[in-house]
């Protein structure tokens, strides 16, 4: 990863004072034209960004980390943030937190803003629109400018940086297999996150479990819904087939709505319909019945992401390869699924 340069670095390169570099970058008349041109060209080539105060002169570190999450309403991201904050505080770091609201444009602008501020590194989970557009130049630019970056949960294989993920495919496989082993014969899947990398991986895990148990994959039982599609109607149409006895929802809001509809359709849970969810928000524990869920261990993901970033910031080995840490999921049985 390229190192972020400072005024002192430029000054040492040209054998001049920091004040001379500052004046040259400010186009001061006190500095000769040839010297200004050389310093400005070097600064541009190395992506130097001027700050009102070059804090590197004092400590080289600002002890501040930027965090960009896509959706504050999702309890998983709240748990991740708790983990990031706990680890950051333990190491004396402060956080600047931002929300992209699933918008590519807002993510780009937020990242640009954070880059121009006095930050040591960035932790980010990609916005839905970013993954749909598959446009990652803003991330590459930040990394090329020497900004340490850790992605978590929603990541891209096209970006070379540290990452913290769960094995979404394995988690969905284990949840589907649990439903099968407890007696379910036909399991429908509900996804409102099909545009996301994690959503696609979870569908793969569901299909793999069915195939392992020699159950044909029925595409009509995979309900893929966009943000503005009619959730209630789509699910009611599928569940009108009374041979369906299992439901796997890929995110929290989907399972809350699905539970409401299943109850409205007079299914007995879990005797006639078992329900599981791929996330373990606190609200699922307090629903009636409580919902069996896959825990992604969001707090641990946050702690791990922060630890990796802080290690990257404080141990500036530019040749150290990027790492991907995989956090194992756990299936938590509650009242919405039958017992083994």
C-alpha positions in Angstrom: 0.0 0.0 0.0 1.5 3.4 -1.0 2.5 5.6 2.0 0.8 8.9 2.5 3.3 11.7 2.1 3.7 14.7 4.4 5.2 18.2 4.1 8.3 16.8 6.0 8.7 14.0 3.4 8.6 16.5 0.6 11.0 18.8 2.4 13.5 16.0 3.0 13.2 14.9 -0.7 14.3 18.3 -2.0 16.6 19.3 0.9 14.6 22.3 1.8 12.7 23.4 4.9 9.0 22.6 5.6 8.2 26.3 5.4 9.7 26.4 1.9 7.5 23.4 0.8 4.4 25.0 2.3 5.1 28.3 0.6 5.7 26.6 -2.7 2.4 24.7 -2.5 0.7 28.0 -1.7 2.3 29.6 -4.8 4.2 32.1 -2.7 6.3 34.8 -4.6 9.1 34.1 -2.1 9.9 30.8 -3.8 11.5 30.6 -7.3 9.4 29.4 -10.1 11.6 26.4 -10.9 11.5 25.2 -7.2 7.7 25.7 -7.0 7.2 23.7 -10.2 9.3 20.8 -9.0 7.6 20.7 -5.6 4.1 21.0 -7.0 4.8 18.3 -9.6 6.2 16.0 -7.0 3.2 16.6 -4.7 0.7 15.9 -7.4 2.6 12.7 -8.5 2.4 11.4 -4.9 -1.2 12.5 -4.3 -0.3 14.9 -1.5 -3.4 16.6 -0.1 -2.8 19.9 1.7 -4.3 20.4 5.2 -4.7 23.5 7.2 -2.4 21.9 9.7 0.0 19.2 8.8 -0.4 17.1 12.0 2.3 14.7 10.8 4.8 17.4 12.0 3.7 16.7 15.5 2.9 13.0 15.9 2.5 11.5 12.4 -0.9 10.2 13.5 -4.3 11.9 14.2 -5.7 8.8 16.1 -8.9 9.2 14.1 -10.7 6.6 12.0 -13.5 7.1 9.5 -16.4 4.6 9.4 -18.9 4.4 6.6 -21.9 2.1 7.0 -24.7 1.7 4.4 -27.8 1.5 6.7 -28.2 2.6 10.2 -31.6 0.9 10.5 -30.0 -2.5 10.2 -29.2 -3.9 13.7 -26.2 -5.8 12.3 -24.4 -2.6 11.4 -25.2 -1.1 14.8 -23.5 -4.1 16.4 -20.5 -3.8 14.1 -20.1 -0.1 15.1 -20.2 -1.0 18.8 -17.3 -3.4 18.2 -15.3 -0.8 16.1 -15.8 1.8 18.8 -14.8 -0.5 21.7 -11.5 -1.5 20.0 -10.8 2.1 18.8 -11.3 3.5 22.3 -9.0 0.8 23.8 -6.2 2.0 21.5 -6.9 5.7 22.0 -8.6 6.3 18.6 -11.6 8.5 17.9 -14.2 7.8 15.2 -15.9 9.8 12.6 -19.0 7.9 11.5 -21.0 8.4 8.3 -23.9 6.7 6.6 -24.1 6.2 2.8 -27.9 5.3 2.9 -27.2 2.7 0.2 -26.3 5.5 -2.2 -23.2 5.2 -4.5 -23.1 9.0 -4.9 -23.2 9.6 -1.2 -20.6 7.0 -0.6 -18.2 8.6 -3.1 -18.8 12.1 -1.6 -18.4 10.8 1.9 -15.1 9.0 1.1 -13.8 12.1 -0.6 -14.7 14.2 2.5 -13.0 11.7 4.9 -9.9 11.6 2.7 -9.5 15.3 2.9 -9.8 15.3 6.7 -7.2 14.4 9.2 -7.8 10.6 9.3 -5.5 7.7 9.7 -7.7 5.1 8.0 -11.2 4.1 6.9 -13.5 1.1 7.7 -16.4 0.7 5.1 -19.2 -1.6 4.1 -20.3 -1.0 0.6 -23.6 0.7 -0.4 -26.2 -1.3 -2.3 -25.9 1.0 -5.3 -22.1 0.6 -5.3 -22.5 -3.1 -5.7 -25.1 -2.8 -8.3 -23.1 -0.3 -10.4 -19.8 -2.3 -9.8 -18.0 1.1 -9.7 -15.1 1.1 -7.3 -12.7 3.8 -8.6 -13.3 6.0 -5.5 -12.0 3.2 -3.3 -9.0 2.5 -5.5 -8.2 6.2 -5.5 -8.2 6.3 -1.7 -6.0 3.3 -1.4 -3.6 4.7 -4.1 -3.4 7.9 -2.0 -2.1 5.9 0.9 -5.3 5.7 3.0 -5.4 2.4 4.9 -8.8 0.7 4.4 -10.7 -2.2 5.8 -13.9 -3.5 4.2 -16.4 -5.6 6.1 -19.5 -7.6 5.3 -20.2 -6.1 1.9 -16.9 -6.3 0.1 -15.5 -6.5 -3.4 -12.9 -8.9 -4.7 -11.9 -6.2 -7.2 -10.4 -4.0 -4.4 -7.1 -5.0 -2.8 -7.4 -4.2 0.8 -8.0 -5.9 4.2 -11.5 -7.4 4.6 -13.6 -8.9 7.4 -16.5 -11.1 6.3 -18.6 -14.0 7.4 -19.0 -17.1 5.2 -22.5 -16.2 4.0 -22.8 -19.3 1.9 -22.0 -21.7 4.7 -24.3 -19.8 7.1 -27.3 -20.1 4.8 -26.4 -23.7 4.1 -26.4 -24.6 7.8 -29.7 -22.8 8.4 -31.4 -24.6 5.4 -30.0 -27.9 6.5 -31.3 -27.3 10.0 -34.8 -26.8 8.6 -34.5 -30.0 6.5 -33.2 -32.1 9.4 -36.1 -30.9 11.6 -38.7 -32.2 9.1 -39.2 -29.4 6.4 -39.8 -30.8 2.9 -40.3 -27.6 0.8 -38.5 -24.5 1.9 -39.1 -21.1 0.4 -36.5 -18.3 0.5 -37.2 -14.6 0.9 -34.5 -12.1 -0.2 -34.7 -8.3 -0.3 -30.9 -8.1 -0.7 -30.5 -9.9 -4.0 -28.4 -7.0 -5.4 -25.8 -7.4 -2.7 -22.9 -9.8 -2.7 -24.0 -11.3 0.6 -27.5 -11.9 -0.7 -26.2 -13.9 -3.7 -23.9 -16.0 -1.5 -26.8 -16.8 0.9 -28.9 -18.0 -2.0 -26.1 -20.2 -3.1 -25.9 -21.7 0.4 -29.6 -22.5 0.4 -29.4 -24.2 -3.0 -26.4 -26.2 -2.0 -28.2 -27.6 1.1 -31.2 -28.6 -1.0 -28.9 -30.4 -3.6 -27.0 -32.2 -0.8 -30.4 -33.6 0.4 -31.5 -34.5 -3.2 -34.2 -31.9 -3.2 -34.7 -30.1 -6.5 -34.2 -26.4 -6.5 -37.4 -24.6 -7.4 -36.8 -21.1 -8.6 -40.4 -20.2 -8.0 -39.8 -20.7 -4.2 -37.0 -18.1 -4.3 -38.7 -14.8 -3.7 -36.4 -11.9 -4.8 -37.9 -8.5 -4.0 -36.6 -5.0 -4.7 -37.0 -2.1 -2.3 -40.3 -0.9 -3.8 -41.9 -4.2 -4.7 -45.1 -5.5 -3.0 -43.7 -7.8 -0.3 -47.0 -8.9 1.1 -48.6 -10.0 -2.3 -45.5 -11.8 -3.5 -45.2 -13.9 -0.3 -48.9 -14.6 0.0 -48.9 -16.0 -3.6 -46.0 -18.4 -2.8 -47.4 -19.4 0.6 -50.8 -20.2 -0.8 -49.1 -23.5 -1.7 -49.8 -25.4 1.5 -47.0 -27.9 0.8 -44.4 -25.3 1.7 -43.4 -25.9 5.4 -40.2 -23.9 5.8 -39.1 -20.3 5.3 -35.6 -18.8 5.2 -35.4 -15.0 5.3 -32.1 -13.4 4.4 -32.4 -10.3 6.5 -34.2 -8.9 9.6 -36.9 -6.7 8.1 -37.9 -9.5 5.7 -38.5 -12.0 8.6 -40.5 -9.5 10.6 -42.9 -8.9 7.6 -42.9 -12.6 6.8 -43.9 -13.6 10.3 -46.8 -11.2 10.2 -48.1 -12.7 6.9 -47.6 -16.3 8.0 -49.7 -15.6 11.1 -52.3 -13.8 9.0 -52.6 -16.9 6.8 -53.3 -19.0 10.0 -50.2 -21.2 9.8 -49.2 -22.8 13.0 -45.5 -22.0 13.8 -43.4 -24.1 13.8 -45.7 -27.2 13.4 -46.9 -26.2 9.9 -44.3 -23.5 9.0 -40.7 -23.2 10.4 -39.1 -19.8 10.0 -35.4 -18.9 10.2 -33.5 -15.7 9.5 -30.0 -14.8 8.5 -29.3 -12.2 11.1 -29.7 -12.1 14.9 -31.0 -8.7 15.9 -32.4 -8.3 19.4 -35.9 -7.8 18.2 -36.0 -11.4 16.9 -35.7 -12.6 20.5 -38.8 -10.7 21.6 -41.2 -11.6 18.7 -43.9 -14.2 19.3 -42.7 -16.8 18.5 -39.0 -15.9 18.9 -37.1 -16.4 15.6 -34.3 -18.9 15.1 -31.4 -17.1 13.5 -27.9 -17.1 12.1 -25.7 -14.9 14.2 -23.0 -13.1 12.3 -21.3 -11.9 15.5 -21.4 -8.3 14.4 -19.6 -6.9 17.4 -16.7 -9.3 16.8 -16.6 -8.3 13.2 -16.3 -4.7 14.3 -13.6 -5.4 16.8 -11.7 -7.4 14.2 -11.9 -4.8 11.5 -10.7 -2.1 13.9 -7.8 -4.2 15.1 -6.7 -5.0 11.6 -6.9 -1.3 10.6 -5.0 0.0 13.7 -2.3 -2.6 13.2 -2.0 -1.4 9.6 -1.8 2.2 10.7 0.7 1.7 13.4 3.0 -0.8 11.6 3.6 0.9 8.3 4.9 -2.1 6.4 3.9 -1.1 2.9 4.7 -4.6 1.5 2.5 -6.5 3.9 -0.2 -8.3 1.8 -3.9 -7.6 2.4 -5.7 -10.2 4.5 -9.3 -11.4 4.6 -10.5 -12.6 8.0 -13.6 -14.9 7.9 -15.8 -14.9 11.0 -17.7 -18.1 11.6 -21.5 -17.8 12.0 -23.6 -19.6 14.6 -27.2 -21.0 14.3 -29.3 -20.1 17.3 -32.5 -22.2 17.8 -35.6 -20.5 19.1 -39.3 -21.1 19.0 -39.9 -20.6 15.2 -38.3 -23.9 14.2 -38.9 -27.4 15.2 -36.5 -29.3 17.5 -34.1 -31.8 16.1 
